[in-house]
Amino acid sequence: MDSVQVETIAPLTLEIPQIASPPTALSPTSGIPKDAIRTSLKASTADAVLASVYSLGTGGILLSNFLVELGASPVVFGMLSSIPMLVNLIQPLGAYLSERSTSRFQYSLRTHGIGRLLWLFLVIGILGVSLGVINTDQLVILTLLIVLFSHLLGGLGTASWLSWVAMIVPRRLRGRYFGIRNSAGSLTNLVCVPMAGLAVSHWYGGTLQGYGVVLLVSIVFGIAGLGCQYFQVDMSPRLQNTDYGKLTQTNDIQSEVAKDESSEVTQSIHLPQNQLANSVWKNSNFLRFLLYFSFWNLAVNLSSPFFNLYMLDTLDLDVSYVTIYNSLQAGATLLMLILWGKLADKIGNRPILICIGILVAATPMLWLGIGANRLDIWLWLPLLHILAGGTWAAIDLCSNNIQLGIAPIKNQSIYFAIAAAVAGASGALGATIGSFIIQFAQFGGLLGLFALSSLFRLIALVPLVFVKEPGRG
């Protein structure tokens, strides 16, 4: 099974220090004290833990099982997977709006906060079905609408959040930090996913009501996660873009940028705002990364939305089994993330992406012989999920890190947004194509789709060979 997810300098405790008033938005050139950086990293890690609880209720296997229980078609599953990627097209607009704000934290509250609260309408919808006010078909439509609008708001804020974290985390420690941050999220999934799965499948009022309760708890944790961002050093995007030329005066984050950025990226920092589009098109290294990123997401999403459907529908497995598999995957991710983070800091991200990418490309082929017999249920499916957890830990971490390295500092969120929009559109296209392919038996159904996805993943790795990672020669 394929899944995609985001390391501290040393093992972190999650105590959040109390402060009397909200942090003031800083310019990068004002300098960030080391104590403030440490506090910010702890807060961001706590945010990752709480956001993981939010995500398990609003996506993944529990949401997939919810739709299976409602009798949703494969096309609905394709839409469910394509919507979060397709709405990434709005990220350039979100980046544009965020760069004109005066606080990353306030902007995050307005986007992610409202987006997370929208899921309360699904809790109300589940209650409505239980009372006979609406039917299951209407609940499916409501679910898709909530997925659409919550991810639209999230898309408006994602690039701003990534730019915020990029300014806080020292460049030379990004691999280790994001490795540990992701590990904290994976540990949360390891513990919480099977508990949530058991709660849903054994809820006395039925699985739909059980999911509603888990969803409500997830929303509460998601809002608490946004509260952790209050303790991160706030940044002013306006000052970041105005004072970018002074960045080398601050700390090792910026001094490393001055040393490591390739000439074509560094030159783009000094272009006026009205020449930003030209600077993107002239940045050949960024364009090569975009080519890889878009084709990779298309190839991956040809099949990845349908592994859960295959287990829940074709193999007719109970949701508690599938949540256990997902926990094994989260455990493998937890164990491997710190290793991949340290290795990425030593040898770079691109070699890992190429080598592990080949293994990830071959993974869908391993599903071709999977059935509903005891050997597959108790041995091969757990092994497949463990393999996916270890390999996708490398792909997610290194993709994030190499993108942070390639994007210049000025208007950084714009570059992140462009990458997300291109990848999101191609990923949504892949999921949509996949949902229609499995409707036709002559193409081999789900298993034929898995084989096709493997071939496309291998082809997608070719542009990555020509991407240059700043600071790695």
C-alpha positions in Angstrom: 0.0 0.0 0.0 1.2 3.4 -0.9 0.7 6.5 1.3 2.3 9.8 1.5 3.1 12.2 4.7 6.7 15.4 7.2 12.3 15.6 11.9 14.3 17.9 15.7 17.9 18.2 16.2 17.8 16.0 19.3 15.0 14.0 20.8 12.4 16.5 21.7 10.1 16.8 24.7 6.7 18.2 23.9 6.4 20.6 26.8 5.2 23.9 25.4 6.3 26.9 27.5 3.7 29.4 28.6 4.0 32.9 27.4 1.9 35.9 28.2 1.1 37.3 24.8 1.0 36.2 21.2 4.4 36.2 19.5 5.3 39.2 17.3 5.7 38.6 13.6 9.4 38.9 12.9 11.5 39.8 9.9 14.1 37.1 9.0 16.7 39.8 9.3 15.9 40.5 12.9 17.6 37.3 13.9 15.9 34.3 15.7 17.3 33.5 19.2 18.3 29.8 19.6 15.9 29.4 22.5 13.1 30.6 20.2 14.1 28.1 17.5 14.1 25.3 20.0 10.6 26.3 21.3 9.3 26.6 17.7 10.6 23.1 16.8 9.0 21.6 19.9 5.7 23.3 19.1 5.9 22.2 15.4 6.5 18.6 16.5 3.5 18.8 18.9 1.4 20.2 16.0 2.5 17.2 13.9 1.3 14.8 16.6 -2.1 16.4 16.9 -2.5 16.9 13.2 -1.9 13.1 12.8 -4.9 12.4 15.0 -6.9 14.9 12.9 -5.8 13.3 9.6 -6.8 9.7 10.7 -10.4 10.8 11.2 -10.7 13.0 8.1 -8.9 10.7 5.6 -7.2 7.4 5.1 -8.6 4.1 5.9 -11.4 5.3 8.2 -12.9 7.7 5.6 -12.5 5.0 2.9 -14.3 2.4 5.1 -17.0 5.0 5.8 -17.7 5.4 2.1 -17.6 1.6 1.5 -20.3 1.3 4.2 -22.4 4.0 2.4 -22.1 1.9 -0.9 -19.9 4.5 -2.7 -18.7 3.5 -6.2 -15.0 3.4 -7.4 -15.5 6.7 -9.1 -16.3 8.3 -5.7 -13.1 6.8 -4.4 -11.2 8.3 -7.4 -12.8 11.7 -6.6 -12.0 11.4 -2.9 -8.3 11.0 -3.8 -8.2 13.5 -6.7 -9.9 16.4 -4.9 -7.1 17.0 -2.3 -4.6 17.0 -5.2 -6.6 19.0 -7.6 -7.3 21.8 -5.2 -3.5 22.3 -5.0 -4.1 24.4 -8.1 -5.2 27.1 -5.7 -1.9 27.2 -3.9 -0.4 29.9 -6.1 -3.3 32.1 -5.1 -2.8 31.2 -1.5 0.9 32.0 -1.7 0.1 35.3 -3.3 -2.3 36.2 -0.6 0.0 35.0 2.2 2.9 37.1 0.9 0.8 40.1 1.5 -0.1 39.2 5.0 1.8 40.4 8.1 1.7 37.1 10.1 2.1 33.5 9.1 0.3 32.4 12.3 -2.8 34.5 11.7 -2.9 33.4 8.0 -2.7 29.8 9.1 -5.6 30.2 11.5 -7.8 31.8 8.8 -7.2 29.0 6.3 -6.5 25.7 8.1 -8.7 26.6 11.1 -11.8 27.1 9.1 -11.0 24.1 6.9 -10.8 21.8 9.9 -14.0 23.2 11.5 -15.9 22.3 8.3 -15.8 18.6 9.2 -18.3 19.3 11.9 -20.9 19.4 9.2 -20.1 15.7 8.4 -20.7 14.9 12.1 -24.1 16.5 11.8 -24.7 14.7 8.5 -24.0 11.3 10.2 -26.4 12.2 13.0 -29.0 13.1 10.3 -28.7 9.7 8.7 -29.2 8.0 12.0 -32.4 10.1 12.6 -33.6 9.4 9.0 -33.4 13.1 8.0 -31.1 12.4 5.0 -30.2 9.2 3.1 -26.8 7.7 2.4 -26.5 9.0 -1.1 -26.9 12.6 0.2 -24.3 11.8 2.9 -21.8 10.7 0.2 -22.3 14.0 -1.7 -21.9 16.0 1.6 -18.7 14.1 2.3 -17.2 15.0 -1.1 -18.3 18.7 -0.6 -16.6 18.8 2.8 -13.5 17.2 1.4 -13.5 19.7 -1.5 -13.9 22.9 0.6 -11.7 21.9 3.5 -8.9 21.0 1.2 -9.4 24.3 -0.8 -8.8 26.2 2.4 -5.9 24.0 3.3 -4.4 24.6 -0.2 -4.6 28.3 0.5 -2.4 27.9 3.5 0.0 25.1 2.7 2.7 27.1 0.9 2.7 29.7 3.6 3.2 27.1 6.3 6.0 25.4 4.4 7.8 28.8 3.9 7.3 29.5 7.6 8.9 26.2 8.7 11.7 26.6 6.1 12.8 29.9 7.7 12.8 28.4 11.2 14.6 25.1 10.6 18.4 25.3 10.1 19.2 24.1 6.6 21.9 21.7 7.7 19.5 20.0 10.1 16.4 19.8 7.9 16.9 16.1 7.3 17.1 15.2 10.9 14.4 17.6 12.0 11.7 16.5 9.5 12.7 12.9 10.2 11.9 13.2 13.9 8.9 15.3 13.2 7.5 12.7 10.9 8.4 10.0 13.3 6.3 11.6 16.0 3.4 11.7 13.6 4.0 8.0 12.6 4.1 7.0 16.3 0.8 8.7 16.8 -0.7 6.7 13.8 0.9 3.5 15.1 -1.0 3.9 18.4 -4.2 5.6 17.4 -5.2 4.1 14.1 -5.9 0.5 15.4 -7.7 2.0 18.4 -9.9 4.1 16.1 -10.5 1.1 13.9 -11.6 -1.0 16.8 -13.8 1.8 18.1 -15.5 2.1 14.7 -16.0 -1.6 14.0 -17.3 -2.4 17.5 -19.4 0.8 18.3 -22.7 -0.3 19.8 -24.6 2.1 17.5 -23.0 0.8 14.3 -19.9 1.7 12.2 -21.4 4.9 10.9 -22.0 6.3 14.3 -18.7 5.0 15.5 -17.0 6.9 12.7 -18.9 10.0 13.7 -17.5 9.8 17.2 -14.0 9.3 16.0 -14.3 12.1 13.6 -15.5 14.5 16.3 -12.5 13.6 18.5 -10.2 14.1 15.5 -11.5 17.6 14.8 -10.9 18.6 18.5 -7.3 17.4 18.2 -6.9 19.2 14.9 -7.9 22.5 16.4 -5.5 21.9 19.3 -2.7 21.3 16.8 -3.3 24.8 15.3 -3.0 26.2 18.8 0.5 24.8 19.0 1.5 27.1 16.1 1.0 30.0 18.5 4.3 29.1 20.2 6.3 29.1 17.0 8.3 32.2 16.1 5.9 34.1 13.9 7.2 35.5 10.5 6.1 38.5 8.5 6.0 37.6 4.8 6.2 41.3 3.8 9.4 41.8 5.8 10.8 38.5 4.5 10.5 39.7 0.9 11.7 43.2 1.7 14.8 42.3 3.7 15.9 39.1 1.8 19.2 40.8 0.9 20.2 40.9 4.6 19.6 37.3 5.3 23.2 36.4 5.8 23.3 38.5 9.0 20.9 36.3 11.0 21.8 32.7 11.8 23.0 29.5 10.3 19.8 29.0 8.3 20.5 32.0 6.2 24.3 31.6 6.1 24.0 28.1 4.8 21.6 29.5 2.1 24.3 32.0 1.0 26.9 29.2 0.7 24.8 26.5 -0.9 22.3 28.0 -3.3 23.3 27.4 -6.9 23.9 30.5 -9.0 20.7 30.2 -11.0 18.6 30.1 -7.9 20.5 32.8 -6.1 20.2 35.1 -9.1 16.4 34.7 -9.1 16.3 36.2 -5.6 17.4 39.5 -6.9 14.7 39.9 -9.5 11.9 42.5 -9.1 8.5 41.2 -8.1 7.0 41.8 -11.5 9.7 39.5 -13.1 8.9 36.5 -10.8 7.2 34.5 -13.6 10.2 35.0 -15.8 12.5 33.9 -13.0 10.6 30.7 -12.6 10.7 29.8 -16.3 14.4 30.6 -16.4 15.2 28.4 -13.4 15.9 25.2 -15.4 16.7 23.2 -12.3 13.3 24.0 -10.8 11.6 23.1 -14.0 13.3 19.7 -14.2 12.1 19.1 -10.6 8.6 20.1 -11.6 8.7 17.6 -14.6 9.7 14.8 -12.2 7.3 15.8 -9.5 4.3 16.0 -11.8 4.9 12.7 -13.6 5.7 10.9 -10.4 2.5 12.0 -8.8 0.5 11.0 -11.8 2.1 7.5 -11.8 1.7 7.0 -8.1 -2.0 8.1 -8.0 -3.0 5.8 -10.8 -3.1 3.1 -8.2 -2.5 4.4 -4.6 -6.2 5.5 -4.0 -7.4 2.0 -4.7 -5.3 -0.3 -2.4 -7.8 0.4 0.5 -10.7 -0.3 -1.9 -9.1 -3.5 -3.0 -8.8 -4.8 0.6 -12.2 -3.5 1.9 -14.2 -4.4 -1.2 -12.5 -7.0 -3.4 -10.9 -9.0 -0.5 -13.8 -8.0 1.8 -11.5 -7.6 4.9 -12.9 -6.1 8.1 -11.8 -2.5 8.7 -10.0 -3.6 12.0 -7.6 -5.7 9.9 -6.8 -2.9 7.5 -6.2 -0.4 10.4 -3.7 -2.9 11.8 -1.9 -3.0 8.5 -1.9 0.8 8.4 -0.4 0.8 11.9 2.4 -1.6 10.8 3.1 0.9 8.0 3.2 3.7 10.4 5.6 1.7 12.6 7.9 1.1 9.7 7.8 4.8 8.8 8.6 5.6 12.5 11.7 3.4 12.5 13.0 4.5 9.2 12.4 8.3 9.2 15.3 9.2 11.5 17.6 6.9 9.5 16.6 8.5 6.2 16.9 12.0 7.7 20.5 11.4 8.8 21.4 9.7 5.5 19.9 12.6 3.5 22.0 15.1 5.4 25.1 13.1 4.6 24.7 12.0 0.9 21.8 14.3 -0.3 18.2 13.7 -1.1 18.4 13.0 -4.8 20.3 9.6 -4.6 17.8 8.4 -2.1 14.9 9.4 -4.2 16.3 7.6 -7.2 17.2 4.3 -5.4 14.2 4.0 -3.2 12.0 5.3 -6.1 12.8 2.2 -8.1 11.7 0.0 -5.2 8.5 2.0 -4.8 7.9 1.7 -8.5 8.0 -2.1 -8.2 5.7 -2.3 -5.1 2.3 -2.3 -7.0 3.4 -5.4 -8.9 3.7 -7.2 -5.5 -0.1 -6.9 -5.1 -0.8 -9.0 -8.2 -0.8 -12.3 -6.3 -2.6 -11.1 -3.1 -5.8 -12.9 -2.3 -8.1 -13.5 0.7 -6.4 -16.6 2.0 -4.8 -16.8 5.5 -1.2 -16.7 4.3 -1.8 -13.4 2.4 -3.9 -11.9 5.2 -1.4 -12.7 8.0 1.9 -12.5 6.2 2.1 -10.9 2.8 -0.3 -8.0 3.4 1.5 -7.0 6.6 4.9 -7.3 4.8 3.7 -5.1 2.0 2.6 -2.4 4.4 5.9 -2.5 6.3 7.7 -2.2 3.0 5.5 0.7 2.0 6.1 2.4 5.3 9.9 2.2 5.1 10.1 3.3 1.5 7.6 6.1 1.5 9.3 7.5 4.6 12.3 8.2 2.3 10.3 9.5 -0.6 8.2 11.9 1.4 11.1 13.2 3.5 13.5 13.7 0.6 11.0 15.2 -1.8 10.2 17.8 0.8 13.9 18.5 1.6 15.0 18.8 -2.1 12.1 21.2 -2.8 13.2 23.4 0.2 16.7 23.4 -1.2 15.8 24.3 -4.8 13.3 27.1 -4.1 14.9 30.6 -3.6 14.2 32.5 -0.4 12.4 35.5 -1.9 8.8 34.6 -2.7 9.6 31.1 -1.5 6.0 30.2 -0.9 5.2 31.0 -4.6 7.7 28.3 -5.7 6.2 25.8 -3.2 2.7 26.6 -4.5 3.7 26.2 -8.1 5.2 22.7 -7.3 2.1 21.7 -5.3 -0.3 22.9 -8.0 1.5 21.1 -10.8 1.8 17.9 -8.7 -1.7 18.2 -7.5 -3.2 18.5 -10.9 -1.2 15.6 -12.3 -2.0 13.5 -9.2 -5.7 14.2 -9.5 -5.5 13.3 -13.2 -3.8 10.0 -12.3 -6.5 9.1 -9.7 -9.3 10.0 -12.2 -7.8 8.0 -14.9 -7.3 5.1 -12.5 -11.0 5.2 -11.4 -12.2 4.9 -14.9 -9.7 2.2 -16.0 -10.9 -0.2 -13.2 -14.4 0.0 -14.6 -13.4 -1.9 -17.7 -12.6 -5.6 -17.4 -10.6 -5.6 -20.6 -7.9 -3.6 -18.9 -7.5 -6.1 -16.1 -9.5 -4.2 -13.4 -7.6 -3.3 -10.3 -4.7 -5.7 -10.8 -4.1 -4.4 -14.4 -4.1 -0.9 -13.0 -1.4 -1.8 -10.4 0.8 -3.2 -13.2 0.4 0.0 -15.3 1.2 2.2 -12.3 4.5 0.3 -11.8 5.6 1.0 -15.4 4.7 4.7 -15.2 6.5 5.1 -11.9 9.8 3.8 -13.4 9.4 6.2 -16.3 8.7 9.1 -14.0 12.1 8.7 -12.3 14.0 9.7 -15.5 13.8 13.5 -15.1 15.0 13.2 -11.5 18.4 12.1 -12.8 19.0 15.6 -14.3 17.9 17.5 -11.2 20.8 19.3 -9.4 20.5 19.4 -5.6 22.0 22.7 -4.3 25.1 22.2 -2.2 25.7 18.6 -3.5 27.6 19.3 -6.7 
